[in-house]
């Protein structure tokens, strides 16, 4: 079922004055969309990647959250079309995220599935053609897991897993599961820090060549960057945001092009999306709000949508349209896409029709999951 949205408004927010010598590419439009999953499910996240190994991008949807649901694989035809190929969770489980990475280093993309309790967390091992016969569980089914992030934390060339667990008590541990693959795939899980988190992002914040962790506090507390030393160990670094934040997510990107990664965070209780610039002293200021009104932000993603070499900001809301903040030379250029149905929990960004323009998949709870096809103006 195809839909065409005419809502694509643009507002320029001048937050930084960074000039580029060469003209920037045009801002893509997202007025053309198609429903991916027509039944309003409890979708939480999405990926646009090549799962089947045919060189064409596919779609993966994480569905369930607190209630059992089917994670779905849709195979792409390279022209923007797709069809349901597989239900990835049998029986259904309470999934929050499905991350694609070559976990067993055999040349294809496997899927890391994070589930809320009491469901197991696991890795689906790909046979190279999008068939997942082997499943390796990790961690503890009693963890109140929300999202997992995959990155090489100890510089051994193997992708590891950072597990964010939401627990209202200070004793709720988050975990790191290091990839110990030699002849066979295996994971070694170790406690990270206590506290409530729904996402943990990975980036080299202090520019020392080692991966750091951005851990936003979920239920009224102080958020911090935890600095890594390249071995998989981390220690508390600078704080960001207020001491009573309820951040659903925080990510890093060099917004003002000064060579220092900045932070963007969304707070659903204070209804704010805030940009924290990093100073040379490895500290973050009070922050600048980049959205307006009383919308409740639920999802956050970074991607270079306009291909100008800078990451743009995608923010999804509950009962409000999605907003795109294009990171341009004169500041942030805001575009509004979609409708106000349901709650946006996650994004998948990738080129499904292989035209060179990123497409955006919005995973929603209480409304259909929608793919927005990117196009250039007057195209």
ABEGO torsion letter per residue (X at the ends): XBBBBABBBBBBBBABBBBBABBBBBBBBBABBBBABABBBBBABBBBBBAAGAGBBBBBBBBGEABBBBBBBBBBAGAGBBBBABBABOBBBBBABBBBBBAAGAGBBBBBBBBBOABBBBBBBBAGAGBBABBBBBEBAABBBBBBBBBBAAGAGBBBBBBBBBBABAABBBBBBBBABBABBBBBBBBBBBEBBABBBBBBAAGAGBBBBBBBBABGBBBBBBBBAGAGBBBBBBBBEBAABBBABBBBBBAAGAGBBBBBBBBAAAGBBBBBBBBAAGBBBAEBBABBEABBBABBBBBBAAGAGBBBBBBBBBGBBBBBBBBBAAEBBBBBBEBABEBBABBBBEBAAGAGBBBBBBBBBGBBBBBBBBBBBGX
